[in-house]
Amino acid sequence: MSSTELDHRSNGVHFFKIILQRNLNEGKLKVPVSFVRRHWLGITNPVTLRLPNMTENKVFWEKTSDYNVWFCNGWKEFAKYLSLGDSQLTLFQYQENSVFNVIVCGKCGLEIKYPLKETNKEHEEVEESDTSLQIIEDPSSSKGKRLKSSPPYFKKMKINSKEQKEPKHEKRKVQEQGRFLNFKDTDNGSSCDDLKERSKVLYDKVKNFFHADMDFFMCMIQKTYIKKDVLGIPIEFAKKHLHRMEGRNITLFVDQDRPWNADLNLTLNNQYTLSGGWSKFRAHNNLKFGDICVFMLNKCKGTVSFQVKIFSLEKDMSTPYFEG
């Protein structure tokens, strides 16, 4: 480095980007090649983008060739948080420890007013819905002991359902609830609490009767998953099966004839989510609040996909599938 060049470790070095519409649509932003050539060595994944309001956002990067580096996973959320638009100027100043200070100017050339510092609402809602359901460990490792949280969320099953015995009092409780929560006997204008109760009963039935030879997780469709293009993945399942796979494109399908693409993301709270395609899958398959979905994992030659089995709260509460 010559004496006239800035030392990015002591003084900080800047680069700027003019935001283009494709950066917003594709959820990616290319780092200038000149910056990568001179200063990228030692920068780790993910980087931290820090705003003047002291909000910090984790953004992952990918390297497509020696000097082609792109901000990817997390960039789209960062841009959305700032309501970035086409032709806006964004200034990046590199600090130590993979941290960039970021300043944003509007189309008029003046620095924008930044949102008030607060926890990302979407991430809060995803976490809240995640903890509303109980996580169950692999029976072989913990003898089926449940972790301390409220109703069941995820279970890895590679056993035949015939080998799984349900406590008599639990089975009786589900049967009694099912007797009074049959959709045919309830008012379509039921309250949200009633829908939650019915959904919990359906969840228990799916949990007890469904089995598969693949690793899978189950989830109850929350309001967040309907209002936003996001689906939370249980933390324990993601740690075991999706570690370091954030930023990948995954495939969702109910049957092989109709696949949907979605993005596998990692939030600031270290929770894996599906987005960037989840809403299209949900809308096409008419998923509603309270429905239960089972996501069966397929990994093959570097690709990741989930076959999805859908249990409708309206249609499946009293089907022969759950008799017995």
Order of alpha helices (4+ residues) and beta strands (2+ residues): beta-alpha-beta-alpha-beta-beta-beta-beta-alpha-beta-beta-alpha-beta-alpha-beta-alpha-alpha-beta-alpha-beta-alpha-beta-beta-beta-alpha-beta-beta
